[in-house]
């Protein structure tokens, strides 16, 4: 099965060309791999709600993160998506979904 990556920013689905899809995947995988006790990705969901709360779900299980990790991940992802075509305003919410 091929890898699929979807990205939604401020409730707007963002079209991903192959380069951007790979870039988003490797950023998301890098974030996950930097955390303790994670496993290979089958499914990964990264969500940031309008209050800035970060939720990571790996293979159906929640991944615990502290406030420092939340802040770094929020800032990294905000910087990444701010330059993408289709993102016309500052990131308020974000959803990344990876399936392999």
Gaussian input, Z-matrix of N, CA and C with variables (Angstrom, degrees):
# hf/3-21g

backbone

0 1
 N
 C     1     B1
 C     2     B2     1     A1
 N     3     B3     2     A2     1     D1
 C     4     B4     3     A3     2     D2
 C     5     B5     4     A4     3     D3
 N     6     B6     5     A5     4     D4
 C     7     B7     6     A6     5     D5
 C     8     B8     7     A7     6     D6
 N     9     B9     8     A8     7     D7
 C    10    B10     9     A9     8     D8
 C    11    B11    10    A10     9     D9
 N    12    B12    11    A11    10    D10
 C    13    B13    12    A12    11    D11
 C    14    B14    13    A13    12    D12
 N    15    B15    14    A14    13    D13
 C    16    B16    15    A15    14    D14
 C    17    B17    16    A16    15    D15
 N    18    B18    17    A17    16    D16
 C    19    B19    18    A18    17    D17
 C    20    B20    19    A19    18    D18
 N    21    B21    20    A20    19    D19
 C    22    B22    21    A21    20    D20
 C    23    B23    22    A22    21    D21
 N    24    B24    23    A23    22    D22
 C    25    B25    24    A24    23    D23
 C    26    B26    25    A25    24    D24
 N    27    B27    26    A26    25    D25
 C    28    B28    27    A27    26    D26
 C    29    B29    28    A28    27    D27
 N    30    B30    29    A29    28    D28
 C    31    B31    30    A30    29    D29
 C    32    B32    31    A31    30    D30
 N    33    B33    32    A32    31    D31
 C    34    B34    33    A33    32    D32
 C    35    B35    34    A34    33    D33
 N    36    B36    35    A35    34    D34
 C    37    B37    36    A36    35    D35
 C    38    B38    37    A37    36    D36
 N    39    B39    38    A38    37    D37
 C    40    B40    39    A39    38    D38
 C    41    B41    40    A40    39    D39
 N    42    B42    41    A41    40    D40
 C    43    B43    42    A42    41    D41
 C    44    B44    43    A43    42    D42
 N    45    B45    44    A44    43    D43
 C    46    B46    45    A45    44    D44
 C    47    B47    46    A46    45    D45
 N    48    B48    47    A47    46    D46
 C    49    B49    48    A48    47    D47
 C    50    B50    49    A49    48    D48
 N    51    B51    50    A50    49    D49
 C    52    B52    51    A51    50    D50
 C    53    B53    52    A52    51    D51
 N    54    B54    53    A53    52    D52
 C    55    B55    54    A54    53    D53
 C    56    B56    55    A55    54    D54
 N    57    B57    56    A56    55    D55
 C    58    B58    57    A57    56    D56
 C    59    B59    58    A58    57    D57
 N    60    B60    59    A59    58    D58
 C    61    B61    60    A60    59    D59
 C    62    B62    61    A61    60    D60
 N    63    B63    62    A62    61    D61
 C    64    B64    63    A63    62    D62
 C    65    B65    64    A64    63    D63
 N    66    B66    65    A65    64    D64
 C    67    B67    66    A66    65    D65
 C    68    B68    67    A67    66    D66
 N    69    B69    68    A68    67    D67
 C    70    B70    69    A69    68    D68
 C    71    B71    70    A70    69    D69
 N    72    B72    71    A71    70    D70
 C    73    B73    72    A72    71    D71
 C    74    B74    73    A73    72    D72
 N    75    B75    74    A74    73    D73
 C    76    B76    75    A75    74    D74
 C    77    B77    76    A76    75    D75
 N    78    B78    77    A77    76    D76
 C    79    B79    78    A78    77    D77
 C    80    B80    79    A79    78    D78
 N    81    B81    80    A80    79    D79
 C    82    B82    81    A81    80    D80
 C    83    B83    82    A82    81    D81
 N    84    B84    83    A83    82    D82
 C    85    B85    84    A84    83    D83
 C    86    B86    85    A85    84    D84
 N    87    B87    86    A86    85    D85
 C    88    B88    87    A87    86    D86
 C    89    B89    88    A88    87    D87
 N    90    B90    89    A89    88    D88
 C    91    B91    90    A90    89    D89
 C    92    B92    91    A91    90    D90
 N    93    B93    92    A92    91    D91
 C    94    B94    93    A93    92    D92
 C    95    B95    94    A94    93    D93
 N    96    B96    95    A95    94    D94
 C    97    B97    96    A96    95    D95
 C    98    B98    97    A97    96    D96
 N    99    B99    98    A98    97    D97
 C   100   B100    99    A99    98    D98
 C   101   B101   100   A100    99    D99
 N   102   B102   101   A101   100   D100
 C   103   B103   102   A102   101   D101
 C   104   B104   103   A103   102   D102
 N   105   B105   104   A104   103   D103
 C   106   B106   105   A105   104   D104
 C   107   B107   106   A106   105   D105
 N   108   B108   107   A107   106   D106
 C   109   B109   108   A108   107   D107
 C   110   B110   109   A109   108   D108
 N   111   B111   110   A110   109   D109
 C   112   B112   111   A111   110   D110
 C   113   B113   112   A112   111   D111
 N   114   B114   113   A113   112   D112
 C   115   B115   114   A114   113   D113
 C   116   B116   115   A115   114   D114
 N   117   B117   116   A116   115   D115
 C   118   B118   117   A117   116   D116
 C   119   B119   118   A118   117   D117
 N   120   B120   119   A119   118   D118
 C   121   B121   120   A120   119   D119
 C   122   B122   121   A121   120   D120
 N   123   B123   122   A122   121   D121
 C   124   B124   123   A123   122   D122
 C   125   B125   124   A124   123   D123
 N   126   B126   125   A125   124   D124
 C   127   B127   126   A126   125   D125
 C   128   B128   127   A127   126   D126
 N   129   B129   128   A128   127   D127
 C   130   B130   129   A129   128   D128
 C   131   B131   130   A130   129   D129
 N   132   B132   131   A131   130   D130
 C   133   B133   132   A132   131   D131
 C   134   B134   133   A133   132   D132
 N   135   B135   134   A134   133   D133
 C   136   B136   135   A135   134   D134
 C   137   B137   136   A136   135   D135
 N   138   B138   137   A137   136   D136
 C   139   B139   138   A138   137   D137
 C   140   B140   139   A139   138   D138
 N   141   B141   140   A140   139   D139
 C   142   B142   141   A141   140   D140
 C   143   B143   142   A142   141   D141
 N   144   B144   143   A143   142   D142
 C   145   B145   144   A144   143   D143
 C   146   B146   145   A145   144   D144
 N   147   B147   146   A146   145   D145
 C   148   B148   147   A147   146   D146
 C   149   B149   148   A148   147   D147
 N   150   B150   149   A149   148   D148
 C   151   B151   150   A150   149   D149
 C   152   B152   151   A151   150   D150
 N   153   B153   152   A152   151   D151
 C   154   B154   153   A153   152   D152
 C   155   B155   154   A154   153   D153
 N   156   B156   155   A155   154   D154
 C   157   B157   156   A156   155   D155
 C   158   B158   157   A157   156   D156
 N   159   B159   158   A158   157   D157
 C   160   B160   159   A159   158   D158
 C   161   B161   160   A160   159   D159
 N   162   B162   161   A161   160   D160
 C   163   B163   162   A162   161   D161
 C   164   B164   163   A163   162   D162
 N   165   B165   164   A164   163   D163
 C   166   B166   165   A165   164   D164
 C   167   B167   166   A166   165   D165
 N   168   B168   167   A167   166   D166
 C   169   B169   168   A168   167   D167
 C   170   B170   169   A169   168   D168
 N   171   B171   170   A170   169   D169
 C   172   B172   171   A171   170   D170
 C   173   B173   172   A172   171   D171
 N   174   B174   173   A173   172   D172
 C   175   B175   174   A174   173   D173
 C   176   B176   175   A175   174   D174
 N   177   B177   176   A176   175   D175
 C   178   B178   177   A177   176   D176
 C   179   B179   178   A178   177   D177
 N   180   B180   179   A179   178   D178
 C   181   B181   180   A180   179   D179
 C   182   B182   181   A181   180   D180
 N   183   B183   182   A182   181   D181
 C   184   B184   183   A183   182   D182
 C   185   B185   184   A184   183   D183
 N   186   B186   185   A185   184   D184
 C   187   B187   186   A186   185   D185
 C   188   B188   187   A187   186   D186
 N   189   B189   188   A188   187   D187
 C   190   B190   189   A189   188   D188
 C   191   B191   190   A190   189   D189
 N   192   B192   191   A191   190   D190
 C   193   B193   192   A192   191   D191
 C   194   B194   193   A193   192   D192
 N   195   B195   194   A194   193   D193
 C   196   B196   195   A195   194   D194
 C   197   B197   196   A196   195   D195
 N   198   B198   197   A197   196   D196
 C   199   B199   198   A198   197   D197
 C   200   B200   199   A199   198   D198
 N   201   B201   200   A200   199   D199
 C   202   B202   201   A201   200   D200
 C   203   B203   202   A202   201   D201
 N   204   B204   203   A203   202   D202
 C   205   B205   204   A204   203   D203
 C   206   B206   205   A205   204   D204
 N   207   B207   206   A206   205   D205
 C   208   B208   207   A207   206   D206
 C   209   B209   208   A208   207   D207
 N   210   B210   209   A209   208   D208
 C   211   B211   210   A210   209   D209
 C   212   B212   211   A211   210   D210
 N   213   B213   212   A212   211   D211
 C   214   B214   213   A213   212   D212
 C   215   B215   214   A214   213   D213
 N   216   B216   215   A215   214   D214
 C   217   B217   216   A216   215   D215
 C   218   B218   217   A217   216   D216
 N   219   B219   218   A218   217   D217
 C   220   B220   219   A219   218   D218
 C   221   B221   220   A220   219   D219
 N   222   B222   221   A221   220   D220
 C   223   B223   222   A222   221   D221
 C   224   B224   223   A223   222   D222
 N   225   B225   224   A224   223   D223
 C   226   B226   225   A225   224   D224
 C   227   B227   226   A226   225   D225
 N   228   B228   227   A227   226   D226
 C   229   B229   228   A228   227   D227
 C   230   B230   229   A229   228   D228
 N   231   B231   230   A230   229   D229
 C   232   B232   231   A231   230   D230
 C   233   B233   232   A232   231   D231
 N   234   B234   233   A233   232   D232
 C   235   B235   234   A234   233   D233
 C   236   B236   235   A235   234   D234
 N   237   B237   236   A236   235   D235
 C   238   B238   237   A237   236   D236
 C   239   B239   238   A238   237   D237
 N   240   B240   239   A239   238   D238
 C   241   B241   240   A240   239   D239
 C   242   B242   241   A241   240   D240
 N   243   B243   242   A242   241   D241
 C   244   B244   243   A243   242   D242
 C   245   B245   244   A244   243   D243
 N   246   B246   245   A245   244   D244
 C   247   B247   246   A246   245   D245
 C   248   B248   247   A247   246   D246
 N   249   B249   248   A248   247   D247
 C   250   B250   249   A249   248   D248
 C   251   B251   250   A250   249   D249
 N   252   B252   251   A251   250   D250
 C   253   B253   252   A252   251   D251
 C   254   B254   253   A253   252   D252
 N   255   B255   254   A254   253   D253
 C   256   B256   255   A255   254   D254
 C   257   B257   256   A256   255   D255
 N   258   B258   257   A257   256   D256
 C   259   B259   258   A258   257   D257
 C   260   B260   259   A259   258   D258
 N   261   B261   260   A260   259   D259
 C   262   B262   261   A261   260   D260
 C   263   B263   262   A262   261   D261
 N   264   B264   263   A263   262   D262
 C   265   B265   264   A264   263   D263
 C   266   B266   265   A265   264   D264
 N   267   B267   266   A266   265   D265
 C   268   B268   267   A267   266   D266
 C   269   B269   268   A268   267   D267
 N   270   B270   269   A269   268   D268
 C   271   B271   270   A270   269   D269
 C   272   B272   271   A271   270   D270
 N   273   B273   272   A272   271   D271
 C   274   B274   273   A273   272   D272
 C   275   B275   274   A274   273   D273
 N   276   B276   275   A275   274   D274
 C   277   B277   276   A276   275   D275
 C   278   B278   277   A277   276   D276
 N   279   B279   278   A278   277   D277
 C   280   B280   279   A279   278   D278
 C   281   B281   280   A280   279   D279
 N   282   B282   281   A281   280   D280
 C   283   B283   282   A282   281   D281
 C   284   B284   283   A283   282   D282
 N   285   B285   284   A284   283   D283
 C   286   B286   285   A285   284   D284
 C   287   B287   286   A286   285   D285
 N   288   B288   287   A287   286   D286
 C   289   B289   288   A288   287   D287
 C   290   B290   289   A289   288   D288
 N   291   B291   290   A290   289   D289
 C   292   B292   291   A291   290   D290
 C   293   B293   292   A292   291   D291
 N   294   B294   293   A293   292   D292
 C   295   B295   294   A294   293   D293
 C   296   B296   295   A295   294   D294
 N   297   B297   296   A296   295   D295
 C   298   B298   297   A297   296   D296
 C   299   B299   298   A298   297   D297

   B1=1.4474
   B2=1.5278
   B3=1.2840
   B4=1.4581
   B5=1.5215
   B6=1.3019
   B7=1.4675
   B8=1.5174
   B9=1.3425
   B10=1.4572
   B11=1.5229
   B12=1.3172
   B13=1.4590
   B14=1.5137
   B15=1.3275
   B16=1.4597
   B17=1.5163
   B18=1.3255
   B19=1.4604
   B20=1.5131
   B21=1.3258
   B22=1.4589
   B23=1.5189
   B24=1.3374
   B25=1.4582
   B26=1.5284
   B27=1.3279
   B28=1.4695
   B29=1.5272
   B30=1.3217
   B31=1.4668
   B32=1.5260
   B33=1.3359
   B34=1.4557
   B35=1.5315
   B36=1.3433
   B37=1.4703
   B38=1.5314
   B39=1.3132
   B40=1.4649
   B41=1.5272
   B42=1.3293
   B43=1.4571
   B44=1.5307
   B45=1.3178
   B46=1.4626
   B47=1.5197
   B48=1.3228
   B49=1.4559
   B50=1.5340
   B51=1.3232
   B52=1.4764
   B53=1.5312
   B54=1.3315
   B55=1.4704
   B56=1.5253
   B57=1.3334
   B58=1.4635
   B59=1.5234
   B60=1.3388
   B61=1.4649
   B62=1.5328
   B63=1.3226
   B64=1.4566
   B65=1.5112
   B66=1.3269
   B67=1.4663
   B68=1.5307
   B69=1.3367
   B70=1.4679
   B71=1.5253
   B72=1.3238
   B73=1.4600
   B74=1.5317
   B75=1.3274
   B76=1.4614
   B77=1.5263
   B78=1.3220
   B79=1.4709
   B80=1.5315
   B81=1.3344
   B82=1.4680
   B83=1.5259
   B84=1.3287
   B85=1.4676
   B86=1.5208
   B87=1.3332
   B88=1.4580
   B89=1.5207
   B90=1.3241
   B91=1.4690
   B92=1.5246
   B93=1.3129
   B94=1.4593
   B95=1.5225
   B96=1.3199
   B97=1.4654
   B98=1.5162
   B99=1.3293
   B100=1.4640
   B101=1.5322
   B102=1.3190
   B103=1.4586
   B104=1.5198
   B105=1.3042
   B106=1.4528
   B107=1.5326
   B108=1.3296
   B109=1.4706
   B110=1.5274
   B111=1.3364
   B112=1.4595
   B113=1.5237
   B114=1.3164
   B115=1.4589
   B116=1.5180
   B117=1.3354
   B118=1.4647
   B119=1.5405
   B120=1.3088
   B121=1.4612
   B122=1.5233
   B123=1.3240
   B124=1.4683
   B125=1.5277
   B126=1.3380
   B127=1.4627
   B128=1.5173
   B129=1.3086
   B130=1.4606
   B131=1.5109
   B132=1.3228
   B133=1.4610
   B134=1.5205
   B135=1.3180
   B136=1.4601
   B137=1.5144
   B138=1.3301
   B139=1.4560
   B140=1.5163
   B141=1.3215
   B142=1.4572
   B143=1.5202
   B144=1.3390
   B145=1.4611
   B146=1.5283
   B147=1.3129
   B148=1.4608
   B149=1.5259
   B150=1.3258
   B151=1.4698
   B152=1.5255
   B153=1.3367
   B154=1.4584
   B155=1.5103
   B156=1.3398
   B157=1.4609
   B158=1.5222
   B159=1.3096
   B160=1.4631
   B161=1.5217
   B162=1.3282
   B163=1.4551
   B164=1.5207
   B165=1.3289
   B166=1.4621
   B167=1.5234
   B168=1.3294
   B169=1.4552
   B170=1.5211
   B171=1.3258
   B172=1.4613
   B173=1.5239
   B174=1.3270
   B175=1.4666
   B176=1.5268
   B177=1.3449
   B178=1.4556
   B179=1.5125
   B180=1.3371
   B181=1.4673
   B182=1.5236
   B183=1.3254
   B184=1.4559
   B185=1.5199
   B186=1.3302
   B187=1.4641
   B188=1.5314
   B189=1.3444
   B190=1.4603
   B191=1.5265
   B192=1.3340
   B193=1.4690
   B194=1.5186
   B195=1.3197
   B196=1.4514
   B197=1.5343
   B198=1.3123
   B199=1.4733
   B200=1.5277
   B201=1.3299
   B202=1.4701
   B203=1.5303
   B204=1.3237
   B205=1.4666
   B206=1.5334
   B207=1.3348
   B208=1.4659
   B209=1.5234
   B210=1.3067
   B211=1.4663
   B212=1.5288
   B213=1.3177
   B214=1.4719
   B215=1.5256
   B216=1.3227
   B217=1.4660
   B218=1.5261
   B219=1.3241
   B220=1.4794
   B221=1.5128
   B222=1.3245
   B223=1.4673
   B224=1.5284
   B225=1.3161
   B226=1.4664
   B227=1.5217
   B228=1.3215
   B229=1.4586
   B230=1.5246
   B231=1.3081
   B232=1.4667
   B233=1.5214
   B234=1.3232
   B235=1.4600
   B236=1.5116
   B237=1.3267
   B238=1.4584
   B239=1.5161
   B240=1.3188
   B241=1.4607
   B242=1.5171
   B243=1.3228
   B244=1.4697
   B245=1.5206
   B246=1.3186
   B247=1.4627
   B248=1.5268
   B249=1.3162
   B250=1.4565
   B251=1.5240
   B252=1.3153
   B253=1.4546
   B254=1.5286
   B255=1.3094
   B256=1.4592
   B257=1.5111
   B258=1.3361
   B259=1.4654
   B260=1.5268
   B261=1.3425
   B262=1.4581
   B263=1.5150
   B264=1.3190
   B265=1.4579
   B266=1.5217
   B267=1.3117
   B268=1.4638
   B269=1.5331
   B270=1.3246
   B271=1.4591
   B272=1.5246
   B273=1.3261
   B274=1.4647
   B275=1.5229
   B276=1.3318
   B277=1.4575
   B278=1.5237
   B279=1.3155
   B280=1.4546
   B281=1.5117
   B282=1.3199
   B283=1.4593
   B284=1.5190
   B285=1.3186
   B286=1.4595
   B287=1.5168
   B288=1.3180
   B289=1.4554
   B290=1.5221
   B291=1.3353
   B292=1.4569
   B293=1.5202
   B294=1.3121
   B295=1.4630
   B296=1.5093
   B297=1.3428
   B298=1.4627
   B299=1.5123
   A1=109.24
   A2=116.69
   A3=121.44
   A4=110.42
   A5=115.26
   A6=121.34
   A7=109.21
   A8=116.22
   A9=121.27
   A10=108.58
   A11=115.28
   A12=122.11
   A13=107.27
   A14=116.65
   A15=119.86
   A16=108.77
   A17=114.84
   A18=122.15
   A19=108.48
   A20=115.72
   A21=122.36
   A22=107.23
   A23=116.17
   A24=121.77
   A25=107.70
   A26=116.17
   A27=121.85
   A28=111.24
   A29=115.61
   A30=124.31
   A31=114.29
   A32=118.18
   A33=122.30
   A34=110.03
   A35=117.40
   A36=118.96
   A37=109.60
   A38=116.53
   A39=122.45
   A40=107.98
   A41=115.49
   A42=120.01
   A43=108.71
   A44=115.73
   A45=120.86
   A46=109.98
   A47=116.57
   A48=118.86
   A49=107.13
   A50=119.11
   A51=119.81
   A52=114.21
   A53=117.64
   A54=119.42
   A55=110.62
   A56=117.28
   A57=120.81
   A58=110.60
   A59=117.25
   A60=119.75
   A61=110.45
   A62=117.23
   A63=120.78
   A64=112.17
   A65=116.46
   A66=121.34
   A67=110.62
   A68=116.43
   A69=120.61
   A70=109.58
   A71=117.28
   A72=120.50
   A73=111.07
   A74=116.97
   A75=119.44
   A76=112.82
   A77=117.56
   A78=119.54
   A79=109.16
   A80=116.84
   A81=120.74
   A82=111.11
   A83=117.24
   A84=120.84
   A85=110.98
   A86=117.70
   A87=121.22
   A88=111.93
   A89=115.98
   A90=120.29
   A91=108.79
   A92=116.07
   A93=120.47
   A94=111.69
   A95=117.10
   A96=120.63
   A97=113.36
   A98=117.03
   A99=119.62
   A100=112.11
   A101=116.68
   A102=120.69
   A103=110.45
   A104=115.21
   A105=122.76
   A106=111.26
   A107=115.77
   A108=122.95
   A109=114.47
   A110=117.35
   A111=118.64
   A112=109.72
   A113=115.64
   A114=122.40
   A115=109.59
   A116=117.46
   A117=119.82
   A118=111.00
   A119=115.62
   A120=121.44
   A121=110.91
   A122=115.09
   A123=122.30
   A124=106.85
   A125=114.46
   A126=120.99
   A127=107.90
   A128=115.60
   A129=121.57
   A130=107.95
   A131=115.98
   A132=121.81
   A133=107.84
   A134=114.64
   A135=121.95
   A136=106.28
   A137=116.22
   A138=121.11
   A139=109.94
   A140=115.22
   A141=122.20
   A142=106.34
   A143=116.37
   A144=119.29
   A145=110.75
   A146=116.25
   A147=121.09
   A148=112.93
   A149=118.05
   A150=121.72
   A151=111.63
   A152=116.94
   A153=121.28
   A154=114.03
   A155=117.45
   A156=120.75
   A157=109.80
   A158=116.29
   A159=123.58
   A160=109.71
   A161=116.07
   A162=122.26
   A163=108.17
   A164=116.54
   A165=123.01
   A166=108.09
   A167=116.22
   A168=120.77
   A169=107.62
   A170=116.11
   A171=122.79
   A172=108.88
   A173=116.20
   A174=122.09
   A175=111.62
   A176=115.87
   A177=122.44
   A178=115.50
   A179=118.31
   A180=121.69
   A181=110.50
   A182=116.13
   A183=121.08
   A184=111.13
   A185=115.38
   A186=121.63
   A187=106.66
   A188=117.47
   A189=119.01
   A190=111.39
   A191=115.20
   A192=121.41
   A193=108.62
   A194=115.47
   A195=119.70
   A196=109.81
   A197=116.53
   A198=121.71
   A199=111.96
   A200=117.29
   A201=120.71
   A202=110.82
   A203=116.74
   A204=121.31
   A205=109.51
   A206=117.20
   A207=120.40
   A208=111.54
   A209=116.14
   A210=121.25
   A211=111.29
   A212=116.96
   A213=120.45
   A214=110.95
   A215=116.97
   A216=120.53
   A217=110.37
   A218=117.69
   A219=120.48
   A220=110.97
   A221=116.94
   A222=120.63
   A223=111.89
   A224=117.05
   A225=120.94
   A226=110.77
   A227=116.36
   A228=120.20
   A229=111.88
   A230=116.95
   A231=120.11
   A232=110.68
   A233=116.79
   A234=120.57
   A235=112.05
   A236=117.16
   A237=121.08
   A238=111.14
   A239=117.94
   A240=119.67
   A241=113.72
   A242=117.43
   A243=119.74
   A244=112.86
   A245=118.11
   A246=121.68
   A247=114.01
   A248=117.21
   A249=119.46
   A250=112.23
   A251=115.47
   A252=122.21
   A253=108.09
   A254=116.79
   A255=121.90
   A256=113.45
   A257=117.12
   A258=121.01
   A259=106.46
   A260=115.24
   A261=120.63
   A262=114.02
   A263=117.72
   A264=120.51
   A265=109.16
   A266=116.39
   A267=120.89
   A268=110.24
   A269=115.46
   A270=121.16
   A271=110.68
   A272=116.06
   A273=122.39
   A274=110.42
   A275=115.44
   A276=121.26
   A277=108.38
   A278=114.93
   A279=119.86
   A280=109.26
   A281=115.97
   A282=121.56
   A283=108.53
   A284=116.11
   A285=122.84
   A286=106.40
   A287=116.27
   A288=120.98
   A289=108.35
   A290=116.10
   A291=122.67
   A292=107.67
   A293=115.58
   A294=121.68
   A295=108.36
   A296=117.06
   A297=121.65
   A298=110.09
   D1=136.07
   D2=-179.83
   D3=-78.20
   D4=154.13
   D5=177.34
   D6=-73.80
   D7=138.71
   D8=172.14
   D9=-124.27
   D10=140.58
   D11=179.36
   D12=-129.92
   D13=130.96
   D14=173.34
   D15=-124.57
   D16=150.28
   D17=-178.11
   D18=-137.17
   D19=128.67
   D20=175.49
   D21=-126.89
   D22=125.84
   D23=178.95
   D24=-123.01
   D25=126.67
   D26=-179.71
   D27=52.37
   D28=43.06
   D29=179.34
   D30=68.49
   D31=9.21
   D32=179.15
   D33=-108.92
   D34=119.25
   D35=174.88
   D36=-63.21
   D37=135.47
   D38=-179.63
   D39=-105.60
   D40=125.70
   D41=178.06
   D42=-71.73
   D43=132.30
   D44=-177.06
   D45=-115.09
   D46=121.32
   D47=171.42
   D48=-79.08
   D49=170.00
   D50=-175.95
   D51=-56.62
   D52=-37.98
   D53=179.30
   D54=-64.46
   D55=-49.54
   D56=-177.63
   D57=-66.64
   D58=-37.78
   D59=177.36
   D60=-59.65
   D61=-46.23
   D62=177.58
   D63=-63.20
   D64=-40.95
   D65=179.98
   D66=-62.13
   D67=-48.37
   D68=179.05
   D69=-60.90
   D70=-42.75
   D71=179.73
   D72=-59.61
   D73=-49.40
   D74=-175.76
   D75=-69.21
   D76=-30.89
   D77=173.37
   D78=-66.30
   D79=-48.28
   D80=179.91
   D81=-61.28
   D82=-44.59
   D83=179.19
   D84=-64.92
   D85=-38.46
   D86=178.05
   D87=-63.80
   D88=-41.46
   D89=176.56
   D90=-59.41
   D91=-49.34
   D92=-178.23
   D93=-62.55
   D94=-45.32
   D95=-178.10
   D96=-65.43
   D97=-21.78
   D98=178.52
   D99=-79.04
   D100=-12.23
   D101=-179.80
   D102=-89.51
   D103=154.68
   D104=-176.00
   D105=-75.05
   D106=141.49
   D107=171.20
   D108=60.62
   D109=37.81
   D110=175.92
   D111=-97.65
   D112=164.42
   D113=-176.19
   D114=-118.21
   D115=171.06
   D116=175.02
   D117=-57.68
   D118=148.95
   D119=-176.07
   D120=-82.21
   D121=122.41
   D122=163.98
   D123=-103.51
   D124=-50.70
   D125=171.55
   D126=-135.18
   D127=143.63
   D128=178.19
   D129=-141.64
   D130=130.37
   D131=174.58
   D132=-126.40
   D133=127.57
   D134=175.09
   D135=-119.97
   D136=121.18
   D137=-179.32
   D138=-127.88
   D139=137.92
   D140=172.38
   D141=-124.78
   D142=120.52
   D143=-178.09
   D144=-89.08
   D145=178.26
   D146=-175.08
   D147=-66.81
   D148=-15.08
   D149=174.67
   D150=-91.24
   D151=0.52
   D152=179.62
   D153=85.80
   D154=7.85
   D155=-179.74
   D156=-75.66
   D157=127.10
   D158=-179.54
   D159=-96.93
   D160=131.62
   D161=174.55
   D162=-125.12
   D163=125.17
   D164=175.55
   D165=-112.65
   D166=128.30
   D167=177.49
   D168=-127.26
   D169=117.87
   D170=-178.11
   D171=-114.20
   D172=119.43
   D173=178.03
   D174=52.29
   D175=37.55
   D176=177.18
   D177=87.83
   D178=-5.52
   D179=-178.83
   D180=-111.89
   D181=139.81
   D182=176.14
   D183=-67.02
   D184=143.47
   D185=176.97
   D186=-109.85
   D187=118.32
   D188=-178.66
   D189=-69.52
   D190=138.34
   D191=176.60
   D192=-137.00
   D193=146.50
   D194=176.92
   D195=-94.01
   D196=178.40
   D197=-176.52
   D198=-61.55
   D199=-38.75
   D200=178.83
   D201=-61.52
   D202=-46.71
   D203=179.40
   D204=-62.81
   D205=-43.75
   D206=177.96
   D207=-55.39
   D208=-46.47
   D209=-177.33
   D210=-64.53
   D211=-46.16
   D212=-179.87
   D213=-63.28
   D214=-44.93
   D215=-178.92
   D216=-66.26
   D217=-44.78
   D218=177.47
   D219=-56.34
   D220=-48.41
   D221=-178.08
   D222=-65.86
   D223=-40.27
   D224=178.44
   D225=-62.18
   D226=-49.47
   D227=-177.42
   D228=-69.36
   D229=-36.15
   D230=176.97
   D231=-62.28
   D232=-44.55
   D233=177.60
   D234=-64.01
   D235=-38.54
   D236=-179.41
   D237=-65.39
   D238=-48.39
   D239=-173.95
   D240=-79.26
   D241=-19.48
   D242=-175.58
   D243=-60.93
   D244=-24.82
   D245=-178.02
   D246=-96.76
   D247=-2.59
   D248=-176.44
   D249=-77.99
   D250=144.40
   D251=175.15
   D252=-61.92
   D253=131.61
   D254=-178.94
   D255=100.44
   D256=-10.17
   D257=176.05
   D258=-102.35
   D259=103.08
   D260=-171.44
   D261=-101.24
   D262=-4.78
   D263=-179.04
   D264=-147.60
   D265=170.15
   D266=-179.08
   D267=-58.88
   D268=143.36
   D269=-179.58
   D270=-65.50
   D271=124.33
   D272=171.94
   D273=-106.87
   D274=-40.57
   D275=177.39
   D276=-135.20
   D277=154.77
   D278=-178.95
   D279=-150.38
   D280=144.11
   D281=173.37
   D282=-141.34
   D283=124.84
   D284=174.33
   D285=-118.30
   D286=131.86
   D287=178.03
   D288=-128.77
   D289=130.15
   D290=179.04
   D291=-124.22
   D292=132.89
   D293=173.83
   D294=-130.58
   D295=132.69
   D296=178.98
   D297=-124.97

